[in-house]
Amino acid sequence: MEFDIKKELCLGCGLCVSICPEVFDMDEESKAHTISKVNRFTYEEADEAMDRCPGKAIYIKSK
């Protein structure tokens, strides 16, 4: 499963990175981006980051 970030909705708060640093990181524009695919070890944290994102910028990428 792959999560992604809608840059235009990202507030740059870093909450996703604090919840799941294995999947999310901040770029040079202080916007979140994904650094790896979600696996069985990181799914719960990535899903929590998506639910708690104040900008609702995180979504599950379609295949």
PDB file of N, CA, C, O and CB in Angstrom:
ATOM      1  N   MET A   1       0.845  -1.171   0.000  1.00  0.00           N
ATOM      2  CA  MET A   1       0.000   0.000   0.000  1.00  0.00           C
ATOM      3  C   MET A   1       0.889   1.233   0.000  1.00  0.00           C
ATOM      4  O   MET A   1       1.952   1.261   0.620  1.00  0.00           O
ATOM      5  CB  MET A   1      -0.960  -0.001   1.213  1.00  0.00           C
ATOM      6  N   GLU A   2       0.422   2.252  -0.716  1.00  0.00           N
ATOM      7  CA  GLU A   2       1.216   3.462  -0.826  1.00  0.00           C
ATOM      8  C   GLU A   2       0.377   4.684  -0.458  1.00  0.00           C
ATOM      9  O   GLU A   2      -0.719   4.886  -0.982  1.00  0.00           O
ATOM     10  CB  GLU A   2       1.785   3.605  -2.244  1.00  0.00           C
ATOM     11  N   PHE A   3       0.905   5.474   0.434  1.00  0.00           N
ATOM     12  CA  PHE A   3       0.273   6.724   0.820  1.00  0.00           C
ATOM     13  C   PHE A   3       0.964   7.848   0.061  1.00  0.00           C
ATOM     14  O   PHE A   3       2.113   7.705  -0.356  1.00  0.00           O
ATOM     15  CB  PHE A   3       0.346   6.951   2.368  1.00  0.00           C
ATOM     16  N   ASP A   4       0.268   8.964  -0.117  1.00  0.00           N
ATOM     17  CA  ASP A   4       0.869  10.114  -0.768  1.00  0.00           C
ATOM     18  C   ASP A   4       0.335  11.378  -0.105  1.00  0.00           C
ATOM     19  O   ASP A   4      -0.584  11.321   0.713  1.00  0.00           O
ATOM     20  CB  ASP A   4       0.576  10.115  -2.297  1.00  0.00           C
ATOM     21  N   ILE A   5       0.919  12.516  -0.465  1.00  0.00           N
ATOM     22  CA  ILE A   5       0.578  13.807   0.129  1.00  0.00           C
ATOM     23  C   ILE A   5       0.119  14.767  -0.963  1.00  0.00           C
ATOM     24  O   ILE A   5       0.771  14.887  -2.001  1.00  0.00           O
ATOM     25  CB  ILE A   5       1.787  14.398   0.901  1.00  0.00           C
ATOM     26  N   LYS A   6      -0.993  15.446  -0.735  1.00  0.00           N
ATOM     27  CA  LYS A   6      -1.417  16.531  -1.615  1.00  0.00           C
ATOM     28  C   LYS A   6      -0.725  17.794  -1.102  1.00  0.00           C
ATOM     29  O   LYS A   6      -1.145  18.382  -0.105  1.00  0.00           O
ATOM     30  CB  LYS A   6      -3.005  16.692  -1.643  1.00  0.00           C
ATOM     31  N   LYS A   7       0.330  18.198  -1.788  1.00  0.00           N
ATOM     32  CA  LYS A   7       1.169  19.319  -1.340  1.00  0.00           C
ATOM     33  C   LYS A   7       0.362  20.600  -1.095  1.00  0.00           C
ATOM     34  O   LYS A   7       0.657  21.352  -0.166  1.00  0.00           O
ATOM     35  CB  LYS A   7       2.256  19.594  -2.371  1.00  0.00           C
ATOM     36  N   GLU A   8      -0.649  20.843  -1.924  1.00  0.00           N
ATOM     37  CA  GLU A   8      -1.423  22.075  -1.786  1.00  0.00           C
ATOM     38  C   GLU A   8      -2.253  22.106  -0.498  1.00  0.00           C
ATOM     39  O   GLU A   8      -2.666  23.176  -0.052  1.00  0.00           O
ATOM     40  CB  GLU A   8      -2.335  22.244  -2.986  1.00  0.00           C
ATOM     41  N   LEU A   9      -2.498  20.931   0.100  1.00  0.00           N
ATOM     42  CA  LEU A   9      -3.254  20.863   1.357  1.00  0.00           C
ATOM     43  C   LEU A   9      -2.360  20.756   2.585  1.00  0.00           C
ATOM     44  O   LEU A   9      -2.813  20.976   3.708  1.00  0.00           O
ATOM     45  CB  LEU A   9      -4.196  19.686   1.325  1.00  0.00           C
ATOM     46  N   CYS A  10      -1.095  20.419   2.376  1.00  0.00           N
ATOM     47  CA  CYS A  10      -0.168  20.232   3.493  1.00  0.00           C
ATOM     48  C   CYS A  10       0.088  21.556   4.204  1.00  0.00           C
ATOM     49  O   CYS A  10       0.440  22.551   3.570  1.00  0.00           O
ATOM     50  CB  CYS A  10       1.159  19.627   3.001  1.00  0.00           C
ATOM     51  N   LEU A  11      -0.092  21.564   5.528  1.00  0.00           N
ATOM     52  CA  LEU A  11       0.139  22.764   6.336  1.00  0.00           C
ATOM     53  C   LEU A  11       1.580  22.858   6.822  1.00  0.00           C
ATOM     54  O   LEU A  11       1.994  23.890   7.350  1.00  0.00           O
ATOM     55  CB  LEU A  11      -0.803  22.782   7.528  1.00  0.00           C
ATOM     56  N   GLY A  12       2.341  21.787   6.645  1.00  0.00           N
ATOM     57  CA  GLY A  12       3.738  21.790   7.066  1.00  0.00           C
ATOM     58  C   GLY A  12       3.930  21.672   8.565  1.00  0.00           C
ATOM     59  O   GLY A  12       4.965  22.085   9.088  1.00  0.00           O
ATOM     60  N   CYS A  13       2.954  21.118   9.264  1.00  0.00           N
ATOM     61  CA  CYS A  13       3.033  21.038  10.730  1.00  0.00           C
ATOM     62  C   CYS A  13       3.968  19.927  11.215  1.00  0.00           C
ATOM     63  O   CYS A  13       4.470  19.992  12.338  1.00  0.00           O
ATOM     64  CB  CYS A  13       1.646  20.818  11.307  1.00  0.00           C
ATOM     65  N   GLY A  14       4.203  18.923  10.394  1.00  0.00           N
ATOM     66  CA  GLY A  14       5.113  17.834  10.761  1.00  0.00           C
ATOM     67  C   GLY A  14       4.504  16.746  11.620  1.00  0.00           C
ATOM     68  O   GLY A  14       5.220  15.861  12.089  1.00  0.00           O
ATOM     69  N   LEU A  15       3.196  16.790  11.837  1.00  0.00           N
ATOM     70  CA  LEU A  15       2.543  15.769  12.661  1.00  0.00           C
ATOM     71  C   LEU A  15       2.728  14.377  12.074  1.00  0.00           C
ATOM     72  O   LEU A  15       2.980  13.428  12.816  1.00  0.00           O
ATOM     73  CB  LEU A  15       1.055  16.075  12.806  1.00  0.00           C
ATOM     74  N   CYS A  16       2.609  14.239  10.767  1.00  0.00           N
ATOM     75  CA  CYS A  16       2.765  12.927  10.133  1.00  0.00           C
ATOM     76  C   CYS A  16       4.165  12.365  10.368  1.00  0.00           C
ATOM     77  O   CYS A  16       4.328  11.166  10.597  1.00  0.00           O
ATOM     78  CB  CYS A  16       2.485  13.025   8.627  1.00  0.00           C
ATOM     79  N   VAL A  17       5.164  13.228  10.311  1.00  0.00           N
ATOM     80  CA  VAL A  17       6.543  12.793  10.537  1.00  0.00           C
ATOM     81  C   VAL A  17       6.732  12.348  11.980  1.00  0.00           C
ATOM     82  O   VAL A  17       7.428  11.366  12.240  1.00  0.00           O
ATOM     83  CB  VAL A  17       7.532  13.921  10.196  1.00  0.00           C
ATOM     84  N   SER A  18       6.124  13.056  12.911  1.00  0.00           N
ATOM     85  CA  SER A  18       6.269  12.670  14.313  1.00  0.00           C
ATOM     86  C   SER A  18       5.545  11.360  14.611  1.00  0.00           C
ATOM     87  O   SER A  18       5.964  10.613  15.494  1.00  0.00           O
ATOM     88  CB  SER A  18       5.739  13.775  15.222  1.00  0.00           C
ATOM     89  N   ILE A  19       4.475  11.076  13.894  1.00  0.00           N
ATOM     90  CA  ILE A  19       3.730   9.833  14.102  1.00  0.00           C
ATOM     91  C   ILE A  19       4.382   8.665  13.370  1.00  0.00           C
ATOM     92  O   ILE A  19       4.474   7.568  13.920  1.00  0.00           O
ATOM     93  CB  ILE A  19       2.282   9.996  13.638  1.00  0.00           C
ATOM     94  N   CYS A  20       4.833   8.884  12.144  1.00  0.00           N
ATOM     95  CA  CYS A  20       5.361   7.792  11.319  1.00  0.00           C
ATOM     96  C   CYS A  20       6.574   8.248  10.496  1.00  0.00           C
ATOM     97  O   CYS A  20       6.466   8.435   9.284  1.00  0.00           O
ATOM     98  CB  CYS A  20       4.261   7.256  10.384  1.00  0.00           C
ATOM     99  N   PRO A  21       7.725   8.426  11.151  1.00  0.00           N
ATOM    100  CA  PRO A  21       8.913   8.898  10.439  1.00  0.00           C
ATOM    101  C   PRO A  21       9.488   7.894   9.444  1.00  0.00           C
ATOM    102  O   PRO A  21      10.335   8.256   8.627  1.00  0.00           O
ATOM    103  CB  PRO A  21       9.968   9.260  11.426  1.00  0.00           C
ATOM    104  N   GLU A  22       9.046   6.649   9.499  1.00  0.00           N
ATOM    105  CA  GLU A  22       9.513   5.642   8.542  1.00  0.00           C
ATOM    106  C   GLU A  22       8.895   5.857   7.159  1.00  0.00           C
ATOM    107  O   GLU A  22       9.431   5.387   6.155  1.00  0.00           O
ATOM    108  CB  GLU A  22       9.181   4.233   9.050  1.00  0.00           C
ATOM    109  N   VAL A  23       7.762   6.570   7.111  1.00  0.00           N
ATOM    110  CA  VAL A  23       7.041   6.768   5.845  1.00  0.00           C
ATOM    111  C   VAL A  23       7.042   8.230   5.395  1.00  0.00           C
ATOM    112  O   VAL A  23       7.075   8.499   4.194  1.00  0.00           O
ATOM    113  CB  VAL A  23       5.603   6.278   5.984  1.00  0.00           C
ATOM    114  N   PHE A  24       7.005   9.174   6.330  1.00  0.00           N
ATOM    115  CA  PHE A  24       6.877  10.592   5.991  1.00  0.00           C
ATOM    116  C   PHE A  24       8.107  11.388   6.420  1.00  0.00           C
ATOM    117  O   PHE A  24       8.773  11.063   7.402  1.00  0.00           O
ATOM    118  CB  PHE A  24       5.627  11.178   6.643  1.00  0.00           C
ATOM    119  N   ASP A  25       8.386  12.444   5.650  1.00  0.00           N
ATOM    120  CA  ASP A  25       9.476  13.365   5.973  1.00  0.00           C
ATOM    121  C   ASP A  25       9.077  14.738   5.445  1.00  0.00           C
ATOM    122  O   ASP A  25       8.100  14.868   4.707  1.00  0.00           O
ATOM    123  CB  ASP A  25      10.852  12.885   5.356  1.00  0.00           C
ATOM    124  N   MET A  26       9.833  15.754   5.824  1.00  0.00           N
ATOM    125  CA  MET A  26       9.579  17.114   5.351  1.00  0.00           C
ATOM    126  C   MET A  26      10.585  17.450   4.255  1.00  0.00           C
ATOM    127  O   MET A  26      11.745  17.045   4.326  1.00  0.00           O
ATOM    128  CB  MET A  26       9.666  18.145   6.523  1.00  0.00           C
ATOM    129  N   ASP A  27      10.136  18.197   3.237  1.00  0.00           N
ATOM    130  CA  ASP A  27      11.042  18.594   2.164  1.00  0.00           C
ATOM    131  C   ASP A  27      11.598  19.997   2.417  1.00  0.00           C
ATOM    132  O   ASP A  27      11.350  20.590   3.467  1.00  0.00           O
ATOM    133  CB  ASP A  27      10.319  18.543   0.806  1.00  0.00           C
ATOM    134  N   GLU A  28      12.341  20.513   1.459  1.00  0.00           N
ATOM    135  CA  GLU A  28      12.988  21.819   1.610  1.00  0.00           C
ATOM    136  C   GLU A  28      11.989  22.971   1.664  1.00  0.00           C
ATOM    137  O   GLU A  28      12.345  24.075   2.076  1.00  0.00           O
ATOM    138  CB  GLU A  28      13.955  22.045   0.471  1.00  0.00           C
ATOM    139  N   GLU A  29      10.745  22.730   1.253  1.00  0.00           N
ATOM    140  CA  GLU A  29       9.688  23.743   1.311  1.00  0.00           C
ATOM    141  C   GLU A  29       8.841  23.606   2.572  1.00  0.00           C
ATOM    142  O   GLU A  29       7.798  24.248   2.695  1.00  0.00           O
ATOM    143  CB  GLU A  29       8.798  23.645   0.077  1.00  0.00           C
ATOM    144  N   SER A  30       9.290  22.767   3.512  1.00  0.00           N
ATOM    145  CA  SER A  30       8.561  22.482   4.754  1.00  0.00           C
ATOM    146  C   SER A  30       7.189  21.875   4.491  1.00  0.00           C
ATOM    147  O   SER A  30       6.222  22.146   5.203  1.00  0.00           O
ATOM    148  CB  SER A  30       8.406  23.752   5.572  1.00  0.00           C
ATOM    149  N   LYS A  31       7.130  21.057   3.462  1.00  0.00           N
ATOM    150  CA  LYS A  31       5.923  20.288   3.140  1.00  0.00           C
ATOM    151  C   LYS A  31       6.252  18.814   3.308  1.00  0.00           C
ATOM    152  O   LYS A  31       7.379  18.385   3.059  1.00  0.00           O
ATOM    153  CB  LYS A  31       5.410  20.591   1.683  1.00  0.00           C
ATOM    154  N   ALA A  32       5.262  18.048   3.729  1.00  0.00           N
ATOM    155  CA  ALA A  32       5.473  16.616   3.927  1.00  0.00           C
ATOM    156  C   ALA A  32       5.559  15.891   2.584  1.00  0.00           C
ATOM    157  O   ALA A  32       4.979  16.321   1.587  1.00  0.00           O
ATOM    158  CB  ALA A  32       4.341  16.020   4.782  1.00  0.00           C
ATOM    159  N   HIS A  33       6.292  14.791   2.586  1.00  0.00           N
ATOM    160  CA  HIS A  33       6.342  13.903   1.426  1.00  0.00           C
ATOM    161  C   HIS A  33       6.621  12.494   1.943  1.00  0.00           C
ATOM    162  O   HIS A  33       7.088  12.312   3.067  1.00  0.00           O
ATOM    163  CB  HIS A  33       7.440  14.363   0.384  1.00  0.00           C
ATOM    164  N   THR A  34       6.329  11.514   1.113  1.00  0.00           N
ATOM    165  CA  THR A  34       6.565  10.128   1.514  1.00  0.00           C
ATOM    166  C   THR A  34       7.986   9.729   1.143  1.00  0.00           C
ATOM    167  O   THR A  34       8.531  10.162   0.127  1.00  0.00           O
ATOM    168  CB  THR A  34       5.538   9.174   0.849  1.00  0.00           C
ATOM    169  N   ILE A  35       8.572   8.888   1.998  1.00  0.00           N
ATOM    170  CA  ILE A  35       9.935   8.418   1.733  1.00  0.00           C
ATOM    171  C   ILE A  35       9.985   6.911   1.540  1.00  0.00           C
ATOM    172  O   ILE A  35      11.016   6.370   1.141  1.00  0.00           O
ATOM    173  CB  ILE A  35      10.861   8.821   2.871  1.00  0.00           C
ATOM    174  N   SER A  36       8.872   6.224   1.822  1.00  0.00           N
ATOM    175  CA  SER A  36       8.811   4.781   1.582  1.00  0.00           C
ATOM    176  C   SER A  36       7.362   4.331   1.523  1.00  0.00           C
ATOM    177  O   SER A  36       6.454   5.047   1.945  1.00  0.00           O
ATOM    178  CB  SER A  36       9.574   4.003   2.680  1.00  0.00           C
ATOM    179  N   LYS A  37       7.165   3.148   0.997  1.00  0.00           N
ATOM    180  CA  LYS A  37       5.834   2.557   0.978  1.00  0.00           C
ATOM    181  C   LYS A  37       5.487   2.044   2.363  1.00  0.00           C
ATOM    182  O   LYS A  37       6.366   1.735   3.168  1.00  0.00           O
ATOM    183  CB  LYS A  37       5.748   1.420  -0.059  1.00  0.00           C
ATOM    184  N   VAL A  38       4.209   1.958   2.624  1.00  0.00           N
ATOM    185  CA  VAL A  38       3.720   1.426   3.892  1.00  0.00           C
ATOM    186  C   VAL A  38       3.794  -0.091   3.836  1.00  0.00           C
ATOM    187  O   VAL A  38       3.484  -0.701   2.813  1.00  0.00           O
ATOM    188  CB  VAL A  38       2.263   1.905   4.187  1.00  0.00           C
ATOM    189  N   ASN A  39       4.205  -0.687   4.935  1.00  0.00           N
ATOM    190  CA  ASN A  39       4.222  -2.141   5.021  1.00  0.00           C
ATOM    191  C   ASN A  39       3.469  -2.575   6.276  1.00  0.00           C
ATOM    192  O   ASN A  39       2.878  -1.740   6.961  1.00  0.00           O
ATOM    193  CB  ASN A  39       5.680  -2.682   5.033  1.00  0.00           C
ATOM    194  N   ARG A  40       3.484  -3.838   6.575  1.00  0.00           N
ATOM    195  CA  ARG A  40       2.702  -4.329   7.717  1.00  0.00           C
ATOM    196  C   ARG A  40       3.193  -3.777   9.044  1.00  0.00           C
ATOM    197  O   ARG A  40       2.451  -3.782  10.026  1.00  0.00           O
ATOM    198  CB  ARG A  40       2.739  -5.836   7.760  1.00  0.00           C
ATOM    199  N   PHE A  41       4.422  -3.306   9.089  1.00  0.00           N
ATOM    200  CA  PHE A  41       4.974  -2.753  10.324  1.00  0.00           C
ATOM    201  C   PHE A  41       4.642  -1.267  10.491  1.00  0.00           C
ATOM    202  O   PHE A  41       4.625  -0.760  11.613  1.00  0.00           O
ATOM    203  CB  PHE A  41       6.482  -2.949  10.351  1.00  0.00           C
ATOM    204  N   THR A  42       4.380  -0.574   9.391  1.00  0.00           N
ATOM    205  CA  THR A  42       4.151   0.873   9.453  1.00  0.00           C
ATOM    206  C   THR A  42       2.722   1.283   9.124  1.00  0.00           C
ATOM    207  O   THR A  42       2.397   2.468   9.196  1.00  0.00           O
ATOM    208  CB  THR A  42       5.085   1.568   8.518  1.00  0.00           C
ATOM    209  N   TYR A  43       1.862   0.335   8.764  1.00  0.00           N
ATOM    210  CA  TYR A  43       0.506   0.688   8.335  1.00  0.00           C
ATOM    211  C   TYR A  43      -0.279   1.433   9.415  1.00  0.00           C
ATOM    212  O   TYR A  43      -0.889   2.463   9.128  1.00  0.00           O
ATOM    213  CB  TYR A  43      -0.248  -0.564   7.936  1.00  0.00           C
ATOM    214  N   GLU A  44      -0.272   0.934  10.638  1.00  0.00           N
ATOM    215  CA  GLU A  44      -1.078   1.555  11.699  1.00  0.00           C
ATOM    216  C   GLU A  44      -0.665   3.003  11.937  1.00  0.00           C
ATOM    217  O   GLU A  44      -1.519   3.877  12.085  1.00  0.00           O
ATOM    218  CB  GLU A  44      -0.951   0.758  13.002  1.00  0.00           C
ATOM    219  N   GLU A  45       0.640   3.258  11.975  1.00  0.00           N
ATOM    220  CA  GLU A  45       1.116   4.617  12.201  1.00  0.00           C
ATOM    221  C   GLU A  45       0.804   5.522  11.013  1.00  0.00           C
ATOM    222  O   GLU A  45       0.400   6.670  11.203  1.00  0.00           O
ATOM    223  CB  GLU A  45       2.615   4.612  12.473  1.00  0.00           C
ATOM    224  N   ALA A  46       0.983   5.028   9.807  1.00  0.00           N
ATOM    225  CA  ALA A  46       0.682   5.828   8.611  1.00  0.00           C
ATOM    226  C   ALA A  46      -0.812   6.144   8.543  1.00  0.00           C
ATOM    227  O   ALA A  46      -1.199   7.254   8.178  1.00  0.00           O
ATOM    228  CB  ALA A  46       1.131   5.083   7.327  1.00  0.00           C
ATOM    229  N   ASP A  47      -1.636   5.182   8.889  1.00  0.00           N
ATOM    230  CA  ASP A  47      -3.084   5.392   8.898  1.00  0.00           C
ATOM    231  C   ASP A  47      -3.473   6.422   9.959  1.00  0.00           C
ATOM    232  O   ASP A  47      -4.344   7.260   9.724  1.00  0.00           O
ATOM    233  CB  ASP A  47      -3.819   4.061   9.151  1.00  0.00           C
ATOM    234  N   GLU A  48      -2.830   6.358  11.122  1.00  0.00           N
ATOM    235  CA  GLU A  48      -3.083   7.351  12.174  1.00  0.00           C
ATOM    236  C   GLU A  48      -2.670   8.742  11.698  1.00  0.00           C
ATOM    237  O   GLU A  48      -3.386   9.715  11.933  1.00  0.00           O
ATOM    238  CB  GLU A  48      -2.322   6.978  13.474  1.00  0.00           C
ATOM    239  N   ALA A  49      -1.526   8.843  11.033  1.00  0.00           N
ATOM    240  CA  ALA A  49      -1.071  10.128  10.501  1.00  0.00           C
ATOM    241  C   ALA A  49      -2.088  10.682   9.508  1.00  0.00           C
ATOM    242  O   ALA A  49      -2.377  11.878   9.519  1.00  0.00           O
ATOM    243  CB  ALA A  49       0.309   9.979   9.827  1.00  0.00           C
ATOM    244  N   MET A  50      -2.629   9.826   8.655  1.00  0.00           N
ATOM    245  CA  MET A  50      -3.631  10.252   7.691  1.00  0.00           C
ATOM    246  C   MET A  50      -4.877  10.762   8.413  1.00  0.00           C
ATOM    247  O   MET A  50      -5.419  11.806   8.049  1.00  0.00           O
ATOM    248  CB  MET A  50      -3.992   9.096   6.740  1.00  0.00           C
ATOM    249  N   ASP A  51      -5.329  10.044   9.419  1.00  0.00           N
ATOM    250  CA  ASP A  51      -6.526  10.442  10.167  1.00  0.00           C
ATOM    251  C   ASP A  51      -6.332  11.749  10.924  1.00  0.00           C
ATOM    252  O   ASP A  51      -7.262  12.550  11.029  1.00  0.00           O
ATOM    253  CB  ASP A  51      -6.917   9.349  11.140  1.00  0.00           C
ATOM    254  N   ARG A  52      -5.138  11.969  11.448  1.00  0.00           N
ATOM    255  CA  ARG A  52      -4.884  13.137  12.295  1.00  0.00           C
ATOM    256  C   ARG A  52      -4.358  14.352  11.542  1.00  0.00           C
ATOM    257  O   ARG A  52      -4.220  15.424  12.131  1.00  0.00           O
ATOM    258  CB  ARG A  52      -3.912  12.772  13.360  1.00  0.00           C
ATOM    259  N   CYS A  53      -4.062  14.208  10.259  1.00  0.00           N
ATOM    260  CA  CYS A  53      -3.527  15.322   9.463  1.00  0.00           C
ATOM    261  C   CYS A  53      -4.517  16.493   9.478  1.00  0.00           C
ATOM    262  O   CYS A  53      -5.649  16.339   9.018  1.00  0.00           O
ATOM    263  CB  CYS A  53      -3.240  14.866   7.994  1.00  0.00           C
ATOM    264  N   PRO A  54      -4.113  17.662   9.999  1.00  0.00           N
ATOM    265  CA  PRO A  54      -5.043  18.777  10.088  1.00  0.00           C
ATOM    266  C   PRO A  54      -5.458  19.347   8.728  1.00  0.00           C
ATOM    267  O   PRO A  54      -6.531  19.939   8.613  1.00  0.00           O
ATOM    268  CB  PRO A  54      -4.434  19.860  10.912  1.00  0.00           C
ATOM    269  N   GLY A  55      -4.633  19.178   7.714  1.00  0.00           N
ATOM    270  CA  GLY A  55      -4.970  19.644   6.370  1.00  0.00           C
ATOM    271  C   GLY A  55      -5.652  18.600   5.512  1.00  0.00           C
ATOM    272  O   GLY A  55      -6.067  18.882   4.387  1.00  0.00           O
ATOM    273  N   LYS A  56      -5.769  17.376   6.053  1.00  0.00           N
ATOM    274  CA  LYS A  56      -6.344  16.244   5.290  1.00  0.00           C
ATOM    275  C   LYS A  56      -5.591  16.048   3.976  1.00  0.00           C
ATOM    276  O   LYS A  56      -6.190  15.779   2.935  1.00  0.00           O
ATOM    277  CB  LYS A  56      -7.857  16.483   5.005  1.00  0.00           C
ATOM    278  N   ALA A  57      -4.253  16.189   4.046  1.00  0.00           N
ATOM    279  CA  ALA A  57      -3.421  16.125   2.851  1.00  0.00           C
ATOM    280  C   ALA A  57      -2.954  14.708   2.502  1.00  0.00           C
ATOM    281  O   ALA A  57      -2.501  14.467   1.383  1.00  0.00           O
ATOM    282  CB  ALA A  57      -2.228  17.010   3.030  1.00  0.00           C
ATOM    283  N   ILE A  58      -3.061  13.777   3.444  1.00  0.00           N
ATOM    284  CA  ILE A  58      -2.560  12.411   3.212  1.00  0.00           C
ATOM    285  C   ILE A  58      -3.693  11.554   2.657  1.00  0.00           C
ATOM    286  O   ILE A  58      -4.822  11.591   3.147  1.00  0.00           O
ATOM    287  CB  ILE A  58      -1.989  11.784   4.531  1.00  0.00           C
ATOM    288  N   TYR A  59      -3.367  10.794   1.639  1.00  0.00           N
ATOM    289  CA  TYR A  59      -4.362   9.889   1.053  1.00  0.00           C
ATOM    290  C   TYR A  59      -3.686   8.604   0.625  1.00  0.00           C
ATOM    291  O   TYR A  59      -2.465   8.546   0.484  1.00  0.00           O
ATOM    292  CB  TYR A  59      -5.079  10.549  -0.150  1.00  0.00           C
ATOM    293  N   ILE A  60      -4.496   7.566   0.420  1.00  0.00           N
ATOM    294  CA  ILE A  60      -4.008   6.284  -0.065  1.00  0.00           C
ATOM    295  C   ILE A  60      -4.008   6.334  -1.592  1.00  0.00           C
ATOM    296  O   ILE A  60      -5.033   6.587  -2.226  1.00  0.00           O
ATOM    297  CB  ILE A  60      -4.887   5.094   0.471  1.00  0.00           C
ATOM    298  N   LYS A  61      -2.849   6.091  -2.152  1.00  0.00           N
ATOM    299  CA  LYS A  61      -2.664   6.155  -3.596  1.00  0.00           C
ATOM    300  C   LYS A  61      -3.347   4.969  -4.267  1.00  0.00           C
ATOM    301  O   LYS A  61      -3.225   3.834  -3.807  1.00  0.00           O
ATOM    302  CB  LYS A  61      -1.165   6.186  -3.951  1.00  0.00           C
ATOM    303  N   SER A  62      -4.059   5.231  -5.345  1.00  0.00           N
ATOM    304  CA  SER A  62      -4.691   4.164  -6.126  1.00  0.00           C
ATOM    305  C   SER A  62      -3.624   3.428  -6.918  1.00  0.00           C
ATOM    306  O   SER A  62      -2.580   3.983  -7.262  1.00  0.00           O
ATOM    307  CB  SER A  62      -5.784   4.733  -7.077  1.00  0.00           C
ATOM    308  N   LYS A  63      -3.910   2.175  -7.194  1.00  0.00           N
ATOM    309  CA  LYS A  63      -2.952   1.366  -7.978  1.00  0.00           C
ATOM    310  C   LYS A  63      -2.999   1.723  -9.426  1.00  0.00           C
ATOM    311  O   LYS A  63      -2.265   1.146 -10.228  1.00  0.00           O
ATOM    312  CB  LYS A  63      -3.229  -0.116  -7.817  1.00  0.00           C
TER     313      LYS A  63
END
